[in-house]
Amino acid sequence: MSPGVGSASAGLRVLEVHPTLACNVACGFCGLRTLETAGTVRELGGAIGGEGPARNRLDARIDWPIRRHVAESLVPLPALVEAVKAAAELGCGVLTVSGGGEPLTTPERTFALLEAGRSVGMQTRIVTNGTLIAPQAQRLAGIDVLTLSILGPDAATHDAAAGAPGAFARVRAGLDRLDTHRPAPRREVHTALTSEVLARLPEMADMVVSLGGERWWLLPLKGAPAPEIPAGAAAYASRRGLRHNLGHGDRTQASSGCVAAESQLVIHADGTVTPCCAMRWGSGDILDRALPEVWAGAWLSGVRGALAAGRRAPSCAACHDPSREEREI
């Protein structure tokens, strides 16, 4: 077996950390509503006065400060920081702080992780809904990449999808504040591929450009069939100067080979370590074992072998191939 296929020898290159489950918007398609990690569900079940099965659907109306309180108690920050530094010792060069929830609802945890990554020479990215950029603009100026979740080609569509009136205006205001600081992070945009977006892709491309985005990644909804991309959409996005994942036949995805478990890991808000953000089952958590042990362990080795043999988990069906965008940070 060649290095990097079914083994850990290729080396960890990308670590994604979810510092919280807290969120200040209520996107209707968000995976936060389905928590499949038993530890997380137990904590949340106790917080909201109920016992839940391992797969629990949270009421979307649960107040986000309650989520924040519970999520922050799940994994102590020092354990997350230690995992980031351990990843760097394994040769990892990219840290993405994402969710989960919205990382800027817990800025001290989020920026502690980003600073830990920068202190050991890692490139840093944050994935955010953008509504809380303004009060953190100066701190965000030092990261490498700012990834925005933008859900529509105009403010009304975006706000409706986010379930948060005024959300887009707060994104704009935050970016204006960020523009007053240097060095400015590169910008990219993630967009959930809803029917509204699919019908208005050229307008969506214009929106991405207006926000200063250099790259645009459309994310198929979990469980939805692969969409047919309207003719001309990819060419238009390219003419607008965007790097994107459109135009590969009639799909949004042209996988260059899954790197889950090969060179990428995700630490979820409850400490669970999984090969990618789509998988909600994993190889234990960082409170049980140090990250290097998880990386070299038998479970991830089995995942690598399965992927190399072409076997996929059900959650792979909705993958948007994040491996390419992470490798190109």
C-alpha positions in Angstrom: 0.0 0.0 0.0 1.5 3.3 -1.0 2.1 6.1 1.6 -1.0 8.1 2.3 -3.4 5.4 1.2 -4.9 3.6 4.2 -2.2 4.8 6.5 -1.3 7.9 8.5 2.0 8.3 6.7 0.8 11.2 4.5 0.5 13.4 7.5 -2.2 15.5 9.0 -2.6 18.7 6.9 -5.9 20.3 7.9 -7.5 20.5 11.4 -11.0 21.9 11.8 -12.2 22.8 15.3 -15.7 23.6 16.3 -15.4 25.6 19.5 -19.2 25.9 20.2 -22.7 24.8 19.2 -24.0 28.3 20.0 -25.6 30.1 17.0 -27.4 33.5 16.7 -29.2 32.6 13.5 -31.7 29.8 12.7 -31.0 28.5 9.2 -33.8 26.0 8.4 -31.4 23.4 6.9 -28.7 23.6 9.6 -27.3 20.3 10.9 -27.2 21.7 14.4 -30.8 20.6 14.8 -29.7 17.0 14.5 -27.0 16.1 17.1 -25.8 12.6 16.7 -23.2 12.5 19.4 -24.5 10.9 22.5 -22.4 13.1 24.9 -23.7 16.3 23.3 -27.3 15.1 23.4 -27.0 14.1 27.1 -25.7 17.6 28.0 -28.3 19.4 25.9 -31.1 17.0 27.1 -30.3 18.0 30.7 -30.2 21.7 29.9 -33.6 21.8 28.2 -35.3 19.4 30.7 -35.5 16.2 28.7 -33.9 12.9 28.1 -33.0 12.2 24.5 -32.0 9.3 22.3 -28.5 9.3 20.7 -30.1 11.0 17.7 -32.0 14.0 19.0 -33.8 16.8 17.1 -33.6 20.0 18.9 -36.4 22.5 18.7 -35.2 25.4 16.6 -36.6 27.8 19.1 -34.2 26.8 21.8 -32.6 30.1 22.9 -29.0 30.3 21.7 -27.5 31.5 25.0 -28.7 28.2 26.5 -26.8 26.4 23.7 -23.8 28.5 24.3 -23.7 27.7 28.1 -24.0 24.0 27.4 -21.5 23.9 24.5 -18.9 25.9 26.4 -19.0 23.3 29.2 -18.4 20.4 26.9 -14.7 20.6 26.2 -12.4 22.8 28.3 -10.5 25.4 26.1 -7.1 24.2 27.2 -7.8 20.7 25.8 -8.7 22.3 22.4 -5.6 24.5 22.4 -3.5 21.5 23.3 -5.0 19.6 20.4 -4.2 22.4 18.0 -0.6 22.4 19.1 -0.4 18.6 18.8 -1.7 18.8 15.3 1.1 21.2 14.4 3.6 18.8 15.8 2.1 16.2 13.4 2.9 18.5 10.5 -0.6 20.1 10.2 -0.3 23.5 8.4 -4.0 24.7 8.3 -6.4 25.4 11.1 -10.1 26.1 10.4 -12.3 27.3 13.2 -15.9 26.6 12.2 -19.1 25.1 13.6 -21.0 23.5 15.0 -22.6 26.8 15.8 -21.3 30.3 15.1 -17.7 30.6 16.4 -18.0 34.4 17.0 -20.7 33.8 19.6 -17.8 32.6 21.8 -15.0 35.0 20.8 -12.6 34.2 23.6 -12.6 30.5 22.8 -12.4 31.1 19.0 -9.6 33.6 19.1 -7.6 31.5 21.6 -7.7 28.7 19.1 -6.7 31.0 16.2 -3.9 32.5 18.2 -2.7 29.0 19.1 -2.6 28.1 15.5 -0.7 31.2 14.5 1.8 30.7 17.3 2.9 27.4 15.8 3.0 28.6 12.2 -0.4 27.3 11.0 -2.4 29.2 8.4 -5.8 30.2 9.9 -9.3 30.3 8.6 -12.6 31.1 10.3 -16.0 30.1 8.9 -18.7 32.6 10.1 -22.2 33.8 9.3 -20.7 37.3 9.4 -23.2 38.9 11.7 -20.8 39.3 14.6 -17.7 40.5 12.6 -18.0 44.2 13.6 -17.1 44.0 17.3 -14.2 41.6 16.5 -12.9 43.3 13.3 -9.5 44.2 14.7 -8.9 40.7 16.0 -10.0 39.1 12.7 -7.6 41.3 10.7 -4.7 39.0 11.5 -6.1 35.7 10.2 -5.5 34.3 6.7 -8.9 33.5 5.3 -12.4 34.7 6.3 -15.1 32.4 5.0 -18.7 33.8 5.0 -21.9 31.9 4.8 -24.1 33.8 2.4 -27.4 32.3 1.7 -29.0 34.5 -1.1 -28.3 37.0 -3.8 -30.0 39.8 -1.9 -30.6 40.9 1.7 -34.2 39.6 1.9 -33.4 36.2 0.6 -30.4 35.8 2.8 -32.3 37.0 5.9 -35.2 34.6 5.2 -32.8 31.6 4.8 -30.9 32.6 8.0 -34.1 33.1 9.9 -32.7 36.4 11.2 -34.1 39.7 10.0 -31.3 42.2 9.5 -28.6 39.6 9.3 -27.3 40.7 5.9 -27.0 44.3 7.0 -24.9 43.2 9.9 -22.6 41.3 7.6 -22.1 44.4 5.4 -21.5 46.6 8.4 -19.0 44.1 9.8 -17.1 43.9 6.5 -17.0 47.7 6.3 -15.4 47.7 9.8 -13.0 45.0 8.8 -11.8 47.0 5.8 -10.5 49.7 8.2 -7.9 47.2 9.6 -4.8 45.6 8.2 -3.7 43.1 7.2 -7.1 42.1 5.7 -7.9 38.4 5.4 -8.7 36.9 2.1 -12.4 36.4 1.6 -14.4 33.4 0.3 -18.1 32.6 0.4 -19.9 29.3 1.2 -23.5 29.1 0.0 -26.0 26.4 0.8 -27.5 25.2 -2.5 -31.1 25.9 -1.8 -33.7 26.0 -4.6 -33.7 29.8 -4.4 -29.9 30.0 -4.9 -30.0 27.4 -7.7 -32.5 29.5 -9.7 -30.4 32.7 -9.3 -26.8 31.6 -9.6 -25.5 34.5 -11.7 -27.0 37.0 -9.2 -25.4 35.0 -6.4 -22.0 35.2 -8.2 -22.5 39.0 -8.3 -23.2 39.1 -4.6 -20.0 37.1 -3.8 -18.0 39.5 -5.9 -19.6 42.5 -4.2 -18.5 41.1 -0.8 -14.9 40.8 -1.9 -15.0 37.1 -2.3 -12.2 35.4 -4.3 -13.6 31.9 -4.0 -17.2 30.6 -4.0 -18.2 27.1 -2.8 -21.8 25.8 -3.1 -22.7 23.2 -0.6 -25.4 20.7 -1.4 -27.9 20.2 1.3 -27.6 17.0 3.3 -29.8 14.3 1.9 -30.8 16.2 -1.2 -30.1 14.8 -4.7 -27.2 16.2 -6.6 -28.5 19.3 -8.3 -28.4 20.1 -12.0 -26.5 23.3 -12.5 -28.1 25.7 -15.1 -26.1 26.0 -18.3 -23.8 29.0 -18.3 -23.6 29.5 -14.5 -20.1 28.2 -14.2 -18.8 30.3 -17.2 -20.5 33.4 -15.7 -18.9 32.9 -12.3 -15.5 32.5 -14.0 -15.9 35.7 -16.0 -16.6 37.4 -12.7 -13.2 36.3 -11.6 -14.3 33.7 -9.0 -12.7 30.4 -8.3 -15.6 28.0 -7.7 -16.9 24.5 -7.7 -19.4 24.9 -10.5 -19.1 23.5 -14.0 -18.1 19.9 -13.5 -20.6 18.4 -15.8 -24.0 19.0 -14.2 -22.7 18.7 -10.6 -21.2 21.0 -8.0 -18.6 18.4 -7.1 -15.6 17.0 -9.0 -13.8 15.1 -6.3 -10.0 14.9 -6.5 -10.1 12.2 -3.9 -11.4 12.2 -0.4 -8.9 13.3 2.2 -11.0 12.5 5.2 -8.8 10.7 7.7 -5.9 10.9 5.2 -4.8 14.4 5.9 -7.8 16.1 7.6 -9.6 15.8 11.0 -12.4 17.6 12.7 -12.8 18.1 16.5 -16.4 18.8 17.3 -17.7 20.9 20.1 -18.2 17.9 22.4 -14.6 16.7 21.7 -15.5 14.0 19.3 -12.9 13.5 16.6 -14.2 12.6 13.1 -12.6 12.3 9.7 -14.7 15.2 8.3 -17.4 17.6 9.2 -20.2 15.5 7.6 -19.5 12.4 9.8 -21.0 12.6 13.3 -19.5 9.4 14.5 -15.9 9.2 15.3 -12.9 7.7 17.0 -13.4 8.8 20.6 -12.6 12.3 21.8 -9.7 14.5 22.9 -10.6 14.1 26.5 -10.0 10.4 26.3 -6.9 10.3 24.1 -4.4 12.8 22.9 -4.8 13.8 19.2 -1.6 12.0 18.0 -3.1 8.7 19.5 -6.4 9.3 17.7 -4.6 10.0 14.4 -2.5 6.8 14.6 -5.3 4.7 16.0 -7.0 1.6 14.6 -10.3 3.3 13.9 -9.0 6.0 11.6 -6.8 3.4 9.9 -9.9 1.4 9.1 -11.6 4.5 7.7 -8.6 5.2 5.5 -8.7 1.6 4.2 -12.4 1.8 3.5 -12.1 5.1 1.6 -9.2 3.8 -0.4 -11.3 0.7 -1.3 -14.1 3.0 -2.5 -16.5 2.4 0.4 -18.4 5.4 1.6 -20.5 6.3 4.6 -24.1 7.5 4.0 -23.0 11.0 5.0 -20.6 11.1 2.0 -23.5 11.5 -0.4 -23.9 15.2 0.4 -20.2 16.0 0.4 -19.2 19.1 -1.4 -15.5 18.0 -1.5 -14.1 20.4 1.1 -10.7 18.8 0.5 -9.9 20.9 -2.5 -10.7 24.3 -0.8 -8.7 23.3 2.3 -5.7 22.2 0.3 -5.7 25.5 -1.5 -5.9 27.9 1.5 
